[in-house]
Amino acid sequence: MHHTVGVSIPSFRYEESEQERGYTVFKIEVLMSGRKHFVEKRYSEFHALHKKLKKSIKTPEMPSKHVRNWVPKVLEQRRQGLEAYLQTILMENEELPKIYLDFLNIRHLPSLPKVESCCSIDDYESQEFSKLSHQPVLLFLRDPYILSTAIDDFSNVVIEGVLQGIYYPCLQPR
């Protein structure tokens, strides 16, 4: 099942801290219905999520807890592991647990209407687009044909031509 949600962990950074040992913050990119937002989480928060998720769904493996936080190569492996972890949950669960959505800071999941099996994805997308509300592109408050002479003494050839076409198409030269 593919949701309209995409998740990846493009980067991480090391935070120095006076109160405690330094720690790594992972930057999670969440793409939802064409909109993107970022959430930053420490490994301990992933671990807490994992413990809660295990109660309700079958979870994938978590990257090892015991690593030295400051080795870039190890951190890169951990980043990949955490990314795969989030993506696997996304792919394998039709109903995403609320804990998971909260973790990614997703307020509500866009509901996908059930697509009939006969429809191709193109049909589905065109249905989506047809639902968009159409705004008027041009809006004249008064008749521009009357206005155009009052604006300046020189007649604007482009406006005149367009207006002639709109109002008097029968006068156009054959």
Stockholm file with secondary structure:
# STOCKHOLM 1.0

chainA/1-174         MHHTVGVSIPSFRYEESEQERGYTVFKIEVLMSGRKHFVEKRYSEFHALHKKLKKSIKTPEMPSKHVRNWVPKVLEQRRQGLEAYLQTILMENEELPKIYLDFLNIRHLPSLPKVESCCSIDDYESQEFSKLSHQPVLLFLRDPYILSTAIDDFSNVVIEGVLQGIYYPCLQPR
#=GR chainA/1-174 SS CCCSEEEEEEEEEEECCSSSCCEEEEEEEEEETTEEEEEEEEHHHHHHHHHHHHHHSCCCCCCCSCCCTTCHHHHHHHHHHHHHHHHHHHHHCSSCCHHHHHHTTCSSCCCCCCCCTTCCHHHHHHHHHHTSCCCCSCCCSSCHHHHHHHHCSSCCHHHHHHHHHHHCGGGSCC
#=GC SS_cons         CCCSEEEEEEEEEEECCSSSCCEEEEEEEEEETTEEEEEEEEHHHHHHHHHHHHHHSCCCCCCCSCCCTTCHHHHHHHHHHHHHHHHHHHHHCSSCCHHHHHHTTCSSCCCCCCCCTTCCHHHHHHHHHHTSCCCCSCCCSSCHHHHHHHHCSSCCHHHHHHHHHHHCGGGSCC
//
